[in-house]
Amino acid sequence: MYKKVKDQNLQKMYPWRFKFRVKLYPEDVSLNVIQDTTLRLFYMEVKEQVLADGVYCPPETSILLASYVCQEKYGDFDPEIYHSLMIDIDYLLPARVITQHRLRRSQWEEKIIDCWLEHKDQLREESMLSYLKIAQDLDMYGINYFEIYNRKGSKLWLGIDALGINIYHHNDK
């Protein structure tokens, strides 16, 4: 437990990539996440979960969250500086949302930019906090899933969150 990372028996691939994993999710992000570093790490974790579809997010909410990501990353929208090539929807929207709704890239970008314009003069930390406030209201926010099997050998999901333990069918988190 107290071994240095380089002394452990790991693959000799460099650089090593570490991921911050959240174990306890605060009920109210604005009250419980105080430090900027914690806010940033927590924001990156939740954003990754939303993009990987670990947290289900409806299309309209996905667009709004993507606009906060743009505000956090680029600041205020300026049409002279930002053009459609800078907005990569693959890194802003979950793949499920993109494939489910057959919109052209330009239509997705237009929707994101429309929301982005509403965040004028918002600081990076405010954008991250706004993102997290919306994400905390999503149904699957804060649930850690573990694959389990019942007595018949069927796959199930064990979901653990602040309210307790739930069991879900394998195809329905």
Secondary structure in CASP SS format (residue, H / E / C, confidence):
PFRMAT SS
TARGET T0000
AUTHOR 0000-0000-0000
METHOD secondary structure of the structure
MODEL  1
M C 1.00
Y C 1.00
K C 1.00
K C 1.00
V H 1.00
K H 1.00
D H 1.00
Q C 1.00
N C 1.00
L C 1.00
Q C 1.00
K C 1.00
M C 1.00
Y C 1.00
P C 1.00
W C 1.00
R C 1.00
F C 1.00
K C 1.00
F C 1.00
R C 1.00
V C 1.00
K C 1.00
L C 1.00
Y C 1.00
P C 1.00
E C 1.00
D C 1.00
V H 1.00
S H 1.00
L H 1.00
N H 1.00
V C 1.00
I C 1.00
Q C 1.00
D H 1.00
T H 1.00
T H 1.00
L H 1.00
R H 1.00
L H 1.00
F H 1.00
Y H 1.00
M H 1.00
E H 1.00
V H 1.00
K H 1.00
E H 1.00
Q H 1.00
V H 1.00
L H 1.00
A C 1.00
D C 1.00
G C 1.00
V C 1.00
Y C 1.00
C C 1.00
P C 1.00
P H 1.00
E H 1.00
T H 1.00
S H 1.00
I H 1.00
L H 1.00
L H 1.00
A H 1.00
S H 1.00
Y H 1.00
V H 1.00
C H 1.00
Q H 1.00
E H 1.00
K H 1.00
Y H 1.00
G C 1.00
D C 1.00
F C 1.00
D C 1.00
P C 1.00
E C 1.00
I C 1.00
Y C 1.00
H C 1.00
S H 1.00
L H 1.00
M H 1.00
I C 1.00
D C 1.00
I H 1.00
D H 1.00
Y H 1.00
L C 1.00
L C 1.00
P C 1.00
A H 1.00
R H 1.00
V H 1.00
I H 1.00
T H 1.00
Q H 1.00
H C 1.00
R C 1.00
L C 1.00
R C 1.00
R H 1.00
S H 1.00
Q H 1.00
W H 1.00
E H 1.00
E H 1.00
K H 1.00
I H 1.00
I H 1.00
D H 1.00
C H 1.00
W H 1.00
L H 1.00
E H 1.00
H H 1.00
K C 1.00
D C 1.00
Q C 1.00
L C 1.00
R H 1.00
E H 1.00
E H 1.00
S H 1.00
M H 1.00
L H 1.00
S H 1.00
Y H 1.00
L H 1.00
K H 1.00
I H 1.00
A H 1.00
Q C 1.00
D C 1.00
L C 1.00
D C 1.00
M C 1.00
Y C 1.00
G C 1.00
I C 1.00
N E 1.00
Y E 1.00
F E 1.00
E E 1.00
I E 1.00
Y E 1.00
N C 1.00
R C 1.00
K C 1.00
G C 1.00
S C 1.00
K E 1.00
L E 1.00
W E 1.00
L E 1.00
G E 1.00
I E 1.00
D E 1.00
A C 1.00
L C 1.00
G E 1.00
I E 1.00
N E 1.00
I E 1.00
Y E 1.00
H E 1.00
H C 1.00
N C 1.00
D C 1.00
K C 1.00
END
